[in-house]
């Protein structure tokens, strides 16, 4: 055995025991004829002591150690005279008797400490070193606990974990597929699954009434902090269920994860909010409900005001920031600059300050009397000391900008407490959305989402008004998961394909196997998929999912550690019957 104990295990009760430790050198310090070495492993750090007077050769060997050397030490546990209450092993040290260098190390490119001097790209290039740091390791331990508890909960609920294929058929809906050429079938390609959607539905047809899988999915889309080209889902499906059955089951799972992994007890039932209300009051289908500041629609209030920016706009909406009438002109100018950013997209900002002395000051004073502004404030629910912020323009664009402004004010006022959790189910999404470019409907979720039973007749008369039997779980403004009750009848599925612009031949080519399965007694079924990475990031208290993935890719979709993607040898391309064309820059 290379060790009798770990570097985080020994305590005061172990004094006088002879032990063997192995790990990486964290730090070497020389002090008054003594050499102190901190040795680290996954479990913690322990201080080693070498005495130059009595152990000259051994001490010389210790002085030659560098950061990240792998060592083994044999010694006796002693009580420290200068205790360190910042680490669990801080009451003891090891009086070294033997030292073996198991492996030397070059000087690492960044310091392997909790607060490192390495930037993102550098740490990703040397990810195997970054994994030695406590914050990264702790994030992955959270991820491990999550996986364990998901399996525990769902196993107790009679779910069966079932693997589905990784090499599948490419389909045109959704994000871009990653495609894989087939050597044995020249000119044909597999796709990597964006989700196991059709397979979990086929499992329901096959009688597996409760399926789950912690599964890798792949989407070739532009990346950001909460996206990676390969990501992990908690993928689930149930047969003989209605919407509330699914929501109750997986609300229970999320509460179980918060309790067992995060140590947070969510006792209340998760509220439900319609998509329509989410957009009306928050301008987002994933509202952060940790704080108020709901939208007030103000289009009618500005009718005939004479200020064209407000009077002629398709949509006018505002929010009230409590106790912010003290905002200075500099702060208000900064908010105006914020809403004008390209990623926010507003043309400008109207503000009204309801001052503590009862006076009113606004950026549109010349168009409105103080009495009119007070009346407007009353409509918005503003009180003395509050600040009203108003945007106008095209409806969808302005609602999105107002949502960004609301979140920015939430950040500035400290209303988005990362240790507070506000979950809700957003329900009643539109089934379809019209695309102006292609002049046809697209599925808001996917082609297998069932319409609300009471809206089925609208499929023939007014498809845009049909609501979906779909739902998303949102926590703190982050979409954690989503799903739907599925179409399980062949006739309704065929009608859906037709609405989406599929010919009979196209539908059969893409999804014929599913349609055939539905002819053999498909049960009513529905499911949900949770973003495993996003949930792990939330539990870890971080925004980027890269930090909860062992070997992530950067924003260009590259693994800078192994330099992938990369060219392949010409012989491989020849075997695959692939010829490359020169890309013009």
C-alpha positions in Angstrom: 0.0 0.0 0.0 1.3 3.5 -0.9 -0.6 5.0 2.0 -2.2 4.0 5.3 -4.3 7.2 5.5 -5.4 10.0 3.2 -4.1 13.5 3.5 -7.4 14.7 5.0 -8.0 12.0 7.5 -5.7 12.4 10.5 -6.8 14.2 13.7 -5.5 14.8 17.2 -6.7 11.4 18.3 -4.1 9.9 15.9 -1.1 11.4 17.8 1.8 8.9 18.2 0.6 6.6 15.4 3.0 5.7 12.6 1.4 6.4 9.2 2.2 6.4 5.5 0.9 9.2 3.3 1.1 9.8 -0.4 0.1 12.8 -2.5 1.3 15.9 -4.3 3.5 18.6 -2.9 1.4 21.7 -2.4 4.1 23.9 -0.8 7.6 23.7 0.7 8.7 26.2 3.5 12.0 26.5 5.2 12.0 28.0 8.7 14.7 28.0 11.4 16.4 24.7 10.6 13.1 23.0 9.8 11.5 22.2 6.5 7.7 22.1 6.3 6.0 20.4 3.3 2.3 20.5 2.7 1.2 17.3 1.0 -2.2 17.2 -0.8 -4.6 14.6 -2.2 -8.2 14.5 -3.0 -9.2 14.4 0.6 -7.2 17.3 2.1 -3.7 18.6 3.1 -1.4 17.5 5.9 1.8 19.2 7.0 5.1 17.2 7.1 8.0 18.2 9.2 11.7 17.6 8.5 14.4 18.5 11.1 17.8 19.6 9.6 19.8 18.9 12.8 18.7 15.3 13.2 17.7 14.4 9.6 20.3 16.3 7.5 20.1 14.0 4.4 16.3 13.6 4.6 15.9 17.3 5.1 18.1 18.0 2.1 15.9 15.7 0.0 12.8 17.6 1.2 14.3 20.9 0.3 14.7 19.6 -3.3 11.0 19.0 -3.7 9.1 21.1 -6.1 5.4 21.9 -6.5 3.3 18.9 -7.7 6.0 16.3 -7.0 4.3 13.0 -6.1 5.8 11.7 -2.9 5.3 9.1 -0.2 6.2 9.8 3.4 6.4 7.6 6.5 6.3 9.2 9.9 4.7 9.7 13.2 1.6 11.9 14.0 2.4 14.7 16.4 0.4 17.6 17.9 1.2 20.9 16.2 2.4 23.8 18.4 1.1 26.4 16.0 -2.3 25.0 15.0 -4.1 25.9 11.8 -7.9 26.2 12.3 -8.5 26.7 8.6 -8.0 23.1 7.6 -9.4 19.9 9.2 -5.9 18.5 9.8 -4.6 21.7 11.3 -4.1 20.3 14.9 -1.5 17.7 13.8 1.6 17.3 11.7 3.7 14.3 10.6 7.3 14.0 11.9 8.8 12.5 8.8 11.1 9.5 9.0 11.2 8.3 5.3 10.6 10.2 2.1 10.2 8.6 -1.4 9.8 10.7 -4.6 7.3 8.7 -6.7 7.4 11.1 -9.5 9.0 14.5 -10.2 7.0 17.4 -11.8 7.8 20.3 -14.1 6.8 23.7 -12.8 3.0 23.8 -13.5 1.8 26.6 -15.8 -0.5 28.0 -13.1 -0.8 27.7 -9.3 -2.9 24.8 -8.2 -4.7 26.5 -5.5 -8.3 27.5 -4.8 -7.6 31.0 -6.2 -5.4 30.3 -9.1 -3.6 32.7 -11.5 -4.6 30.7 -14.6 -7.1 32.0 -17.1 -9.9 29.9 -18.6 -8.1 28.9 -21.8 -4.9 28.0 -19.9 -6.7 25.9 -17.3 -8.7 24.1 -20.1 -5.5 23.3 -21.9 -4.1 21.7 -18.8 -7.4 20.5 -17.5 -5.8 17.5 -15.8 -4.0 19.9 -13.5 -7.1 22.1 -13.0 -8.9 19.0 -11.8 -6.5 18.9 -8.8 -7.9 22.2 -7.5 -10.6 22.0 -4.7 -13.3 24.1 -6.4 -13.2 22.0 -9.6 -13.1 18.7 -7.7 -15.9 19.8 -5.4 -18.1 20.7 -8.4 -17.6 17.2 -9.8 -18.3 15.6 -6.4 -21.7 17.5 -6.5 -22.3 16.1 -9.9 -21.5 12.6 -8.7 -23.9 13.0 -5.8 -26.6 14.2 -8.1 -26.3 11.2 -10.4 -26.4 8.9 -7.4 -29.5 10.5 -5.9 -31.3 10.7 -9.2 -30.9 6.9 -9.6 -31.9 6.3 -6.0 -35.1 8.3 -6.3 -36.2 7.0 -9.6 -35.3 3.4 -8.7 -37.6 3.8 -5.6 -40.3 4.9 -8.0 -40.0 1.8 -10.2 -38.2 3.5 -13.1 -36.0 1.3 -15.3 -32.7 2.8 -16.5 -32.4 1.9 -20.2 -29.7 2.9 -22.7 -30.7 4.2 -26.1 -28.5 4.3 -29.3 -25.8 6.9 -29.9 -25.6 6.4 -33.6 -29.1 7.3 -35.0 -30.9 8.8 -38.0 -30.6 12.5 -38.7 -33.8 14.5 -38.5 -34.4 18.1 -39.8 -36.2 19.6 -36.8 -34.4 21.3 -33.8 -30.7 22.2 -33.7 -28.1 21.1 -36.2 -27.1 17.4 -35.9 -23.5 16.2 -35.5 -23.2 13.7 -38.4 -21.0 10.6 -38.5 -20.1 9.0 -41.8 -20.6 5.2 -42.2 -17.7 3.3 -43.7 -19.9 0.2 -44.3 -22.6 2.3 -46.0 -20.8 4.6 -48.3 -22.4 8.0 -48.8 -24.7 7.6 -45.7 -24.4 9.1 -42.3 -25.5 8.5 -38.7 -26.4 11.5 -36.5 -25.5 11.9 -32.8 -28.8 12.2 -30.8 -29.9 15.7 -29.7 -32.1 13.7 -27.2 -33.4 10.1 -27.0 -36.9 11.5 -27.8 -38.3 8.9 -30.3 -36.5 6.0 -28.4 -38.1 6.7 -25.1 -41.5 6.9 -26.8 -40.8 3.6 -28.4 -40.0 2.2 -24.9 -43.5 3.3 -23.8 -44.9 1.4 -26.8 -42.8 -1.5 -25.7 -44.4 -1.6 -22.3 -41.6 0.0 -20.2 -44.0 2.4 -18.5 -41.3 4.1 -16.5 -38.0 4.8 -18.2 -35.0 7.1 -17.3 -31.5 7.6 -18.4 -28.7 10.0 -17.5 -27.6 10.4 -21.1 -25.2 12.3 -23.3 -26.8 14.5 -26.0 -25.2 16.4 -28.8 -26.2 19.7 -30.6 -24.2 21.6 -33.1 -25.1 25.1 -32.0 -23.4 28.3 -31.0 -22.1 28.1 -27.5 -22.3 30.2 -24.4 -21.9 29.7 -20.6 -24.8 27.3 -20.2 -24.2 25.4 -23.5 -21.8 22.8 -24.6 -21.8 20.7 -27.9 -22.1 17.6 -25.7 -24.2 17.8 -22.6 -26.0 15.5 -20.2 -29.8 15.1 -19.6 -31.8 13.3 -17.0 -34.2 11.9 -19.5 -37.5 10.4 -18.3 -40.7 9.1 -19.7 -43.9 7.6 -18.2 -46.9 5.8 -19.7 -50.6 6.1 -18.6 -50.1 9.6 -17.2 -51.5 13.1 -17.6 -49.6 16.3 -17.1 -50.1 16.6 -13.4 -48.8 13.0 -12.9 -45.5 14.0 -14.6 -45.1 17.3 -12.7 -45.8 15.7 -9.3 -43.4 12.9 -9.9 -40.5 15.1 -11.0 -41.2 17.9 -8.6 -40.6 15.2 -6.0 -37.3 14.3 -7.6 -36.1 17.9 -7.7 -37.0 18.4 -4.0 -35.1 15.2 -3.2 -32.0 16.5 -5.0 -32.1 19.8 -3.3 -32.4 18.1 0.1 -29.8 15.4 -0.3 -27.2 17.2 -2.5 -27.7 20.9 -1.6 -29.1 20.5 2.0 -32.0 22.8 1.1 -35.6 21.7 1.9 -38.2 22.9 -0.5 -41.5 22.3 1.3 -44.0 24.2 -0.7 -45.6 23.0 -3.9 -44.0 24.5 -7.0 -46.4 27.2 -8.4 -47.7 27.0 -12.0 -47.5 30.0 -14.3 -48.9 30.1 -17.9 -46.6 31.0 -20.7 -49.0 33.9 -21.5 -48.5 35.4 -18.0 -44.8 34.7 -18.0 -44.4 36.8 -21.1 -46.9 39.5 -19.9 -45.4 40.1 -16.5 -41.7 39.1 -17.0 -41.1 39.2 -20.8 -39.5 35.7 -20.5 -40.6 32.1 -20.5 -38.1 31.5 -17.8 -38.8 34.3 -15.2 -36.7 34.8 -12.1 -39.4 35.0 -9.4 -37.1 35.6 -6.5 -38.2 39.3 -6.7 -41.2 41.3 -7.9 -40.8 44.2 -10.3 -43.5 42.8 -12.7 -44.2 44.5 -15.9 -47.1 47.0 -16.3 -48.4 47.4 -19.8 -48.8 51.2 -20.5 -49.8 51.5 -24.2 -53.2 52.9 -23.4 -51.8 55.3 -20.8 -49.8 57.1 -23.4 -52.5 57.4 -26.1 -52.6 61.0 -27.3 -49.7 62.1 -25.2 -47.9 63.8 -28.1 -44.6 61.9 -27.5 -44.4 59.8 -30.7 -41.8 57.4 -29.2 -44.4 56.2 -26.7 -47.6 57.0 -28.5 -46.8 55.2 -31.8 -45.0 52.2 -30.3 -46.6 48.7 -30.7 -45.8 48.0 -27.0 -45.0 50.2 -24.0 -44.1 48.6 -20.7 -42.5 49.5 -17.4 -41.2 48.3 -14.1 -40.9 49.9 -10.7 -37.7 49.7 -8.6 -38.6 50.3 -5.0 -36.6 53.0 -3.0 -34.5 53.9 -6.1 -35.7 57.6 -6.6 -32.2 58.5 -5.2 -30.6 57.2 -8.4 -28.3 59.9 -9.8 -28.2 61.2 -13.3 -25.0 59.2 -13.8 -26.7 56.0 -12.7 -29.7 56.7 -14.9 -27.4 57.4 -17.9 -25.6 54.0 -17.2 -29.0 52.3 -17.3 -29.8 54.0 -20.6 -26.5 52.8 -22.0 -27.3 49.3 -20.7 -30.6 49.0 -22.5 -29.0 50.3 -25.8 -26.5 47.5 -25.8 -27.0 45.3 -28.9 -27.7 42.2 -26.8 -30.5 44.1 -25.0 -31.8 46.1 -28.0 -33.9 49.0 -26.7 -33.8 52.4 -28.4 -33.8 54.4 -25.2 -35.2 54.6 -21.6 -37.8 56.8 -20.0 -37.5 57.2 -16.2 -39.8 58.8 -13.6 -38.5 59.5 -10.1 -41.1 59.8 -7.3 -39.0 61.7 -4.9 -39.2 61.5 -1.1 -40.3 65.1 -0.8 -43.4 64.4 -3.0 -42.0 65.9 -6.2 -41.8 64.1 -9.5 -38.9 64.2 -11.9 -38.8 62.4 -15.3 -37.0 62.4 -18.6 -40.2 63.3 -20.3 -41.3 66.3 -18.1 -42.1 68.5 -21.2 -44.8 66.0 -22.4 -46.5 65.3 -19.0 -47.6 67.4 -16.1 -46.7 66.3 -12.5 -50.3 65.2 -12.0 -50.2 63.0 -15.1 -46.9 61.4 -13.9 -48.3 60.7 -10.5 -51.4 59.1 -12.1 -49.0 57.0 -14.2 -47.1 56.0 -11.1 -50.3 55.0 -9.4 -51.1 52.7 -12.4 -47.7 51.1 -12.0 -48.0 50.7 -8.3 -45.1 53.2 -7.6 -44.9 54.8 -4.2 -42.9 57.8 -2.8 -39.2 57.0 -3.1 -39.6 54.6 -6.1 -38.2 54.8 -9.6 -40.2 53.8 -12.7 -38.4 52.6 -15.8 -40.2 52.5 -19.2 -39.3 51.0 -22.6 -41.2 51.1 -25.9 -41.1 49.6 -29.3 -41.9 46.3 -31.1 -43.6 44.0 -28.6 -41.4 40.9 -28.5 -38.1 42.9 -28.7 -39.2 45.4 -26.1 -40.5 42.7 -23.7 -37.1 41.0 -24.0 -35.2 44.3 -23.3 -37.5 45.0 -20.3 -36.7 41.6 -19.0 -33.0 42.3 -19.3 -33.4 45.6 -17.5 -35.4 44.0 -14.7 -32.7 41.4 -14.2 -30.0 44.1 -14.2 -32.0 46.0 -11.5 -32.3 42.8 -9.6 -28.5 42.5 -9.7 -27.9 46.1 -8.7 -30.3 45.9 -5.8 -29.1 42.5 -4.5 -32.5 40.9 -5.1 -31.1 37.8 -6.9 -29.7 35.9 -3.9 -27.9 32.8 -5.1 -28.8 31.0 -1.8 -32.5 31.5 -2.3 -34.4 29.2 -4.7 -37.7 30.0 -6.4 -38.9 27.1 -8.6 -42.0 27.2 -10.8 -43.6 25.3 -13.6 -44.3 27.3 -16.8 -47.2 25.6 -18.6 -49.6 26.1 -21.5 -47.0 27.0 -24.1 -48.1 27.6 -27.7 -47.9 24.4 -29.7 -46.7 26.1 -32.8 -44.8 29.2 -33.8 -44.9 30.9 -37.2 -41.7 31.5 -39.1 -41.8 34.4 -41.4 -38.7 33.3 -43.4 -40.0 29.8 -44.3 -43.7 30.9 -44.1 -44.7 27.9 -42.2 -45.3 26.7 -38.6 -42.6 25.2 -36.5 -43.1 23.1 -33.4 -42.4 25.2 -30.3 -41.0 22.1 -28.6 -40.9 19.1 -31.0 -43.3 17.5 -33.5 -44.5 14.8 -30.9 -45.9 17.3 -28.4 -49.6 16.8 -27.8 -52.0 19.8 -28.0 -54.4 20.5 -25.2 -57.4 18.3 -25.7 -59.7 21.3 -25.6 -57.7 23.0 -28.4 -57.5 20.1 -30.8 -60.3 21.5 -33.0 -58.3 24.7 -33.5 -55.7 22.7 -35.4 -58.0 23.0 -38.4 -59.2 26.6 -37.9 -56.6 28.6 -36.0 -53.4 26.6 -35.4 -51.5 29.6 -33.9 -53.9 29.6 -30.9 -53.4 26.0 -30.0 -51.8 25.4 -26.6 -49.4 22.6 -26.0 -49.5 20.0 -23.2 -46.0 21.2 -22.4 -44.2 22.4 -19.3 -40.8 23.8 -18.3 -39.3 23.8 -14.8 -37.7 27.1 -14.1 -35.5 28.0 -11.1 -34.1 31.5 -10.5 -34.5 32.4 -14.1 -32.9 29.3 -15.5 -34.7 26.6 -17.5 -33.7 23.5 -15.6 -35.9 21.1 -17.6 -38.9 20.7 -19.9 -41.2 18.1 -21.4 -44.7 17.4 -22.6 -47.5 14.9 -22.9 -46.9 13.2 -26.3 -49.1 12.5 -29.2 -49.9 8.8 -29.1 -52.5 8.5 -31.9 -51.4 8.0 -35.5 -54.1 10.3 -37.0 -53.2 13.2 -34.7 -49.5 12.7 -35.3 -50.1 12.7 -39.1 -52.1 16.0 -38.8 -49.2 17.5 -36.8 -46.7 16.6 -39.5 -48.9 18.1 -42.1 -49.2 21.4 -40.2 -45.4 21.5 -39.9 -45.1 21.2 -43.7 -44.0 17.6 -44.0 -45.3 15.7 -47.0 -46.5 12.1 -46.3 -43.3 10.8 -48.0 -41.1 13.1 -45.8 -42.9 12.1 -42.6 -42.6 8.4 -43.5 -38.9 8.8 -44.4 -38.0 10.6 -41.2 -40.4 9.0 -38.7 -42.0 6.0 -40.3 -40.7 3.6 -37.7 -42.5 5.7 -35.0 -45.7 5.9 -37.0 -45.6 2.1 -37.5 -45.2 1.6 -33.8 -48.2 3.8 -33.0 -50.3 1.4 -35.1 -49.7 -1.4 -32.5 -51.3 0.1 -29.4 -49.3 3.1 -28.1 -50.3 4.0 -24.6 -50.9 7.7 -23.5 -47.5 8.9 -22.3 -45.4 11.9 -21.5 -42.0 12.8 -20.1 -39.5 15.4 -19.1 -35.7 16.0 -19.5 -33.7 18.0 -17.1 -30.4 19.7 -17.8 -28.1 17.7 -15.6 -25.2 20.2 -16.1 -27.3 23.2 -15.4 -28.7 21.7 -12.2 -25.2 20.8 -11.1 -24.0 24.3 -11.8 -26.9 25.7 -9.8 -26.1 23.5 -6.8 -22.4 24.5 -7.1 -23.4 28.2 -7.1 -21.8 29.0 -10.5 -23.1 30.2 -13.8 -21.0 28.3 -16.4 -21.8 24.6 -16.9 -18.1 24.1 -18.1 -17.1 24.1 -14.5 -19.2 21.0 -13.7 -17.9 19.0 -16.6 -14.7 17.1 -16.3 -13.3 17.8 -19.8 -15.3 20.7 -21.3 -14.9 22.5 -24.6 -14.4 26.2 -25.1 -16.8 28.7 -26.8 -15.6 27.7 -30.2 -16.5 24.1 -29.5 -12.8 23.1 -29.2 -11.1 20.8 -26.7 -7.9 22.7 -26.4 -6.4 20.0 -24.2 -6.4 17.3 -26.9 -6.7 19.8 -29.8 -10.0 18.6 -31.2 -11.6 18.8 -33.7 -8.6 18.1 -35.9 -7.9 16.9 -39.4 -7.9 13.1 -40.1 -5.6 11.1 -42.3 -6.4 11.0 -46.0 -6.6 7.2 -45.8 -9.5 7.5 -43.3 -11.4 9.9 -45.6 -10.8 7.5 -48.5 -12.3 4.6 -46.6 -15.3 6.7 -45.8 -15.6 7.9 -49.5 -15.3 11.5 -48.4 -13.5 14.2 -50.4 -12.8 17.6 -48.9 -13.3 20.8 -50.8 -11.3 24.0 -50.1 -13.2 26.4 -48.0 -13.0 30.0 -49.2 -12.5 32.5 -46.4 
